[in-house]
């Protein structure tokens, strides 16, 4: 593990936020780290995400928890169950962050939860400010709150230049999920 762990944010409207975080997880696993990925707003009911399917290959050092329904939610399709799942995920995340068990924790799509008011920004900020010194934390999702951007050590904003979704190509197995 690291002497100094930092807070990273991958945000923006472009593709690659979760993919970048998963690449970092793979790198950490390669060095024997214990990694936790919590997927907010994502459920695996009906769609098998590739990262879930492959996670069993790293069972000794990788924990993956999904806290979402059977779709990625945005403002137009949320309901009370989405809010309950977000709160459940945040409870798991808080415990894990303070546990000292992990070297890397990825909070995938947590920025969406914050943007939609599913989680309280002040609660997330407090936990991040009090994280163990050697823990690296990655937050992904569009519309990262400016207060978190200000406190993070690394922020990458993904911006689309060209995307095949624009010509009607839907999410492809093995590439987008």
C-alpha positions as CSV (number, residue, x, y, z in Angstrom):
1,X,0.0,0.0,0.0
2,X,0.9,3.6,-0.3
3,X,2.4,5.9,2.3
4,X,0.1,8.7,1.0
5,X,-3.2,7.8,-0.7
6,X,-5.0,10.4,-2.6
7,X,-8.5,11.2,-3.9
8,X,-9.1,11.0,-7.6
9,X,-12.1,12.0,-9.6
10,X,-13.0,10.9,-13.1
11,X,-15.9,13.0,-14.4
12,X,-17.3,14.6,-17.6
13,X,-19.7,13.7,-20.4
14,X,-17.2,11.5,-22.3
15,X,-16.8,7.7,-22.2
16,X,-14.1,6.2,-20.0
17,X,-14.7,7.2,-16.4
18,X,-15.5,3.7,-15.1
19,X,-13.0,2.1,-17.5
20,X,-10.2,4.3,-16.2
21,X,-11.1,3.4,-12.6
22,X,-11.2,-0.3,-13.5
23,X,-7.8,0.0,-15.1
24,X,-6.4,1.4,-11.9
25,X,-8.0,-1.4,-10.0
26,X,-6.3,-4.0,-12.2
27,X,-3.0,-2.2,-11.7
28,X,-3.4,-2.2,-7.9
29,X,-4.5,-5.9,-7.9
30,X,-1.3,-6.7,-9.9
31,X,0.7,-5.4,-6.9
32,X,-1.3,-7.4,-4.4
33,X,-3.5,-4.7,-3.0
34,X,-6.9,-5.3,-1.5
35,X,-9.5,-3.4,-3.7
36,X,-13.2,-2.6,-3.2
37,X,-15.4,-1.4,-6.1
38,X,-18.8,-0.1,-5.1
39,X,-21.0,0.5,-8.2
40,X,-23.7,3.1,-7.4
41,X,-26.7,3.4,-9.6
42,X,-25.8,0.1,-11.4
43,X,-27.4,-3.2,-11.0
44,X,-26.6,-6.5,-12.7
45,X,-30.2,-7.7,-13.1
46,X,-30.5,-8.7,-16.8
47,X,-27.2,-7.2,-17.9
48,X,-23.9,-8.9,-16.9
49,X,-21.3,-6.2,-16.7
50,X,-17.9,-7.6,-17.7
51,X,-16.2,-6.2,-14.6
52,X,-18.6,-8.3,-12.5
53,X,-18.2,-11.4,-14.5
54,X,-14.4,-11.2,-14.3
55,X,-14.2,-10.1,-10.6
56,X,-14.2,-13.7,-9.4
57,X,-10.8,-14.2,-10.9
58,X,-9.4,-11.9,-8.3
59,X,-11.6,-13.1,-5.4
60,X,-8.8,-13.0,-2.8
61,X,-8.2,-9.3,-3.2
62,X,-11.2,-7.8,-5.0
63,X,-14.6,-7.1,-3.6
64,X,-17.3,-5.7,-5.8
65,X,-20.7,-4.5,-4.5
66,X,-23.5,-3.3,-6.7
67,X,-25.9,-0.7,-5.2
68,X,-28.4,-0.1,-7.9
69,X,-31.3,-1.4,-9.8
70,X,-31.4,-3.0,-13.3
71,X,-30.2,0.1,-15.1
72,X,-27.9,3.1,-14.7
73,X,-30.1,5.9,-13.4
74,X,-30.1,9.5,-14.3
75,X,-32.6,12.2,-13.3
76,X,-35.3,11.1,-15.6
77,X,-35.7,7.6,-14.4
78,X,-35.0,7.6,-10.6
79,X,-37.4,6.3,-7.9
80,X,-37.4,5.8,-4.2
81,X,-35.6,2.4,-4.6
82,X,-32.7,4.1,-6.3
83,X,-32.3,6.4,-3.3
84,X,-32.4,3.4,-0.9
85,X,-29.7,1.6,-2.9
86,X,-27.5,4.8,-2.9
87,X,-27.8,5.1,0.9
88,X,-27.1,1.3,1.3
89,X,-24.0,1.8,-0.9
90,X,-22.8,4.8,1.0
91,X,-23.2,2.9,4.3
92,X,-21.0,0.1,2.9
93,X,-18.5,2.7,1.5
94,X,-18.2,4.6,4.9
95,X,-17.5,1.4,6.8
96,X,-15.0,0.2,4.2
97,X,-13.1,3.5,4.1
98,X,-12.7,3.6,7.8
99,X,-11.9,-0.1,8.1
100,X,-8.3,0.1,7.0
101,X,-8.9,-3.1,5.0
102,X,-8.4,-1.7,1.5
103,X,-5.6,0.0,-0.4
104,X,-8.0,1.3,-3.1
105,X,-11.7,2.0,-3.0
106,X,-13.6,3.0,-6.2
107,X,-16.9,4.7,-5.7
108,X,-18.2,4.2,-9.2
109,X,-21.0,6.7,-10.3
110,X,-21.2,8.2,-6.8
111,X,-21.1,11.7,-8.5
112,X,-24.5,10.9,-10.1
113,X,-25.9,10.1,-6.6
114,X,-24.5,13.4,-5.3
115,X,-25.8,15.4,-8.2
116,X,-29.3,14.0,-7.8
117,X,-29.4,14.5,-4.1
118,X,-29.4,10.8,-3.3
119,X,-26.5,11.3,-0.9
120,X,-25.5,14.3,1.3
121,X,-22.4,16.0,0.0
122,X,-21.4,17.1,3.5
123,X,-21.4,13.5,4.7
124,X,-19.2,12.4,1.8
125,X,-16.8,15.3,2.3
126,X,-16.4,14.5,6.0
127,X,-15.6,10.8,5.4
128,X,-13.2,11.7,2.6
129,X,-11.4,14.2,4.8
130,X,-11.0,11.6,7.5
131,X,-10.0,8.7,5.3
132,X,-6.9,6.7,6.3
133,X,-3.7,8.4,5.1
134,X,-2.6,5.4,2.9
135,X,-6.0,4.8,1.2
136,X,-6.5,5.8,-2.4
137,X,-10.1,6.6,-3.3
138,X,-11.5,7.1,-6.8
139,X,-14.9,8.8,-7.4
140,X,-16.5,8.5,-10.9
141,X,-19.5,9.8,-12.6
142,X,-20.8,12.9,-14.5
143,X,-21.3,16.2,-12.8
144,X,-18.8,15.9,-9.9
145,X,-19.6,18.5,-7.2
146,X,-17.2,21.5,-7.3
147,X,-16.5,21.1,-3.6
148,X,-15.2,17.6,-4.2
149,X,-13.2,18.7,-7.2
150,X,-11.6,21.4,-5.1
151,X,-10.5,18.9,-2.4
152,X,-9.4,16.1,-4.7
153,X,-5.8,15.6,-5.6
154,X,-6.4,14.4,-9.2
155,X,-9.3,15.3,-11.4
156,X,-9.8,14.1,-15.0
157,X,-12.7,15.4,-17.1
158,X,-13.6,13.1,-19.9
159,X,-15.0,15.1,-22.9
160,X,-16.5,13.5,-26.0
161,X,-15.0,14.4,-29.3
162,X,-16.8,11.8,-31.4
163,X,-18.9,8.8,-30.3
164,X,-20.6,6.0,-32.2
165,X,-23.6,6.3,-29.9
166,X,-24.3,9.5,-32.0
167,X,-25.0,7.3,-35.1
168,X,-27.2,4.9,-33.1
169,X,-24.7,2.2,-32.0
170,X,-25.9,0.9,-28.6
171,X,-23.8,-0.3,-25.7
172,X,-21.8,-3.3,-26.7
173,X,-21.0,-6.3,-24.6
174,X,-17.3,-6.4,-23.6
175,X,-16.8,-2.7,-24.5
176,X,-19.4,-0.6,-22.7
177,X,-20.5,-3.3,-20.3
